[in-house]
Every structure is written in structure tokens, then in C-alpha cells.
Amino acid sequence: MDQKTRSHIAKSLRAAARKLSAMEEPALSKAITHAMNHTDEGLDIAAKGGAKDTLSYLKKAKVQLLRALGAAQSEQSALSAASDLGLQAPQVNNNGTSKKELLEQLIAVAHAGREMEKALSNAAPHGRDYQTIKPGAFQVARKQWEDRAKRISSVMDEIEELAMAIQDQGRD
């Protein structure tokens, strides 16, 4: 295995590990760390020409990454199931934050969100900034920008839904 291939594999695995470890699950992070150690050891042996040992280390890394992926998918399934229950609004009560304060907080979030939407619109990609890149780059950038705007819009819808749910509660 040449150095370029080895470097590419290691970089790809580290990028995947960073994404998974961002979930901040201790067991998941531990599995990823083990997988990366096995991968690094396997790649080091590959560089020295030990194909059989390399295969063994890379198989161990694969098992560790599959475990990590399984844990991530289980967590994602649990989160998805919880989100299927609908948006969870706070319950106004005597021991909690007042209805007025909760609504004021959400109004502040809504104002900030509108400012973000304006700023995002002002910073939208322009074709002239992509004309020296490969064909289609502007269309990709524009689509990605539209996707960002949709996500922000979705968050704004949730904020509005929360505010309405709080407003509909009888207590002040």
C-alpha cells in the first residue's frame, strides 16, 4: 500500500470518527477510539509490508466501527421516535418560568431568526463567484444554500409552534 493510499484511508476514517464522536456518547467515543487505534496499527503494518497482520487489524477496526455505527443508529432511532411524538412545549406552572417570560424569550429568538434569515439571503451565492470552478458548482452551492434556508425556516416554524402552545395555556 503506497503512502498516498494509506494517508487517504486514515484521513477518511478520522473524518468519520470525528462525525460520530461529535455525538458525545462515551461508549460511542470509546468504540471509535479503539477502531482508530486498530486502523492506525493496521496501516503502519501495511506500510512495512505485513499484509496478513494488516488485514487482522483492519478487520478489528471494521468491527469497532460497525459497533459504533450500530450505537449511533440506535441513538438516532430513539431520538427519531421521541420527535415523532411532536414538539414538547414547556408547561407553565407556579414553580417554573412565567408564561410572559417564556413568550418574551421566544419572541427574542424569533427576532434573531428573522435577522439570520435576512443575513442568509444577503449572503446567498452569486454565479460570478463560481465561474472559475467546475461546471455546476454554482448550482450545487445554490442548492446547499436553499437547504440551509429551509432548515432555518423549519426552526422558525417550531419556535412559532412553541409560542402558540405556551400562549394557549390558561395560566399567566
C-alpha positions in Angstrom: 0.0 0.0 0.0 1.5 3.3 -1.0 1.8 6.3 1.3 -0.9 8.3 -0.6 -3.5 5.5 -0.3 -2.6 4.9 3.4 -3.0 8.6 4.1 -6.3 8.8 2.3 -7.7 5.8 4.2 -6.5 7.2 7.5 -8.0 10.7 6.7 -11.3 9.2 5.7 -11.6 7.1 8.8 -10.6 10.0 11.1 -13.3 12.2 9.4 -15.9 9.5 10.0 -14.7 9.2 13.6 -15.0 12.9 14.2 -18.6 13.0 12.9 -19.6 10.0 15.1 -17.7 11.3 18.2 -19.5 14.6 17.9 -22.5 12.8 19.4 -20.7 12.9 22.7 -21.7 9.4 23.8 -18.9 8.0 26.0 -19.4 4.4 24.8 -19.5 5.5 21.1 -16.4 7.6 21.5 -14.6 4.7 23.1 -15.6 2.3 20.3 -14.4 4.9 17.7 -11.1 5.3 19.6 -10.5 1.6 19.6 -11.4 1.4 15.9 -9.0 4.2 15.0 -6.2 2.6 17.0 -6.7 -0.7 15.2 -6.8 1.1 11.9 -3.6 3.1 12.6 -1.8 -0.1 13.7 -3.0 -1.9 10.5 -1.9 0.9 8.3 1.5 1.1 10.0 2.0 -2.7 9.4 0.8 -2.3 5.8 3.4 0.3 5.2 6.0 -2.2 6.4 4.6 -4.9 4.1 2.8 -7.2 6.6 -0.3 -7.9 4.7 -1.7 -10.7 7.0 -1.3 -8.6 10.1 -2.7 -5.6 8.3 -5.9 -7.5 7.4 -6.3 -8.6 11.1 -6.0 -5.0 12.4 -8.3 -3.6 9.7 -10.9 -6.3 10.5 -10.8 -5.3 14.1 -11.2 -1.7 13.1 -14.2 -2.6 10.9 -15.8 -4.5 13.9 -15.3 -1.5 16.2 -16.7 1.0 13.6 -19.7 -1.3 13.0 -20.4 -1.3 16.7 -20.0 2.4 16.8 -22.4 2.8 13.9 -24.9 0.5 15.5 -24.8 2.5 18.7 -25.2 5.7 16.7 -28.2 4.3 14.7 -29.8 3.1 18.0 -29.5 6.5 19.4 -30.8 8.1 16.3 -33.8 5.8 16.3 -34.6 6.7 19.9 -34.3 10.4 19.1 -36.5 9.9 16.0 -39.1 8.1 18.0 -39.2 10.8 20.5 -39.5 13.5 17.8 -42.4 11.6 16.3 -44.4 12.4 19.5 -44.5 16.1 18.4 -42.9 19.2 19.7 -42.7 19.3 23.5 -43.7 22.7 24.9 -43.0 23.6 28.5 -45.9 23.6 31.0 -46.4 26.9 32.6 -46.7 26.4 36.4 -46.2 28.2 39.7 -42.6 26.8 40.2 -41.4 27.4 36.6 -40.7 30.3 34.3 -43.7 32.6 33.9 -45.7 32.5 30.7 -44.8 36.1 29.9 -41.1 35.4 30.3 -41.3 32.2 28.2 -43.1 34.2 25.4 -40.6 37.0 25.6 -37.7 34.6 25.2 -39.3 33.0 22.1 -40.0 36.4 20.7 -36.3 37.3 21.1 -35.4 34.0 19.3 -37.9 34.8 16.5 -36.4 38.3 16.0 -32.9 36.8 15.9 -34.1 34.1 13.5 -35.5 36.8 11.2 -32.2 38.6 11.2 -30.4 35.4 10.4 -32.8 34.8 7.5 -32.1 38.3 6.2 -28.3 37.8 6.6 -28.5 34.4 4.9 -30.4 35.9 2.0 -27.9 38.8 1.6 -25.0 36.3 1.6 -26.6 33.9 -1.0 -24.2 32.5 -3.6 -23.8 34.5 -6.8 -22.8 32.9 -10.1 -19.9 35.3 -10.6 -18.2 33.8 -7.5 -18.3 30.3 -9.1 -17.5 30.9 -12.7 -13.9 29.7 -12.4 -14.8 26.5 -10.7 -16.0 23.3 -12.4 -19.3 23.5 -14.3 -22.3 23.0 -12.0 -20.6 24.3 -8.9 -22.9 27.4 -8.6 -26.0 25.2 -8.9 -24.6 22.9 -6.1 -23.8 25.9 -3.9 -27.2 27.5 -4.5 -29.0 24.2 -3.6 -26.9 23.9 -0.4 -27.8 27.5 0.4 -31.5 26.9 -0.1 -31.3 23.8 2.1 -29.8 25.9 4.9 -32.6 28.5 4.5 -35.2 25.6 4.7 -33.6 24.4 7.9 -33.7 27.8 9.4 -37.3 28.2 8.3 -38.1 24.9 9.9 -36.6 26.0 13.2 -38.6 29.3 13.0 -41.8 27.3 12.5 -41.0 25.3 15.6 -40.4 28.5 17.6 -43.8 29.8 16.4 -45.5 26.5 17.3 -43.9 26.6 20.8 -45.0 30.2 21.4 -48.6 29.3 20.3 -48.6 26.2 22.6 -47.5 28.4 25.5 -49.9 31.2 24.7 -52.8 28.7 24.6 -52.1 27.6 28.2 -54.5 29.2 30.7 -52.0 30.4 33.3 -50.4 33.8 33.1 
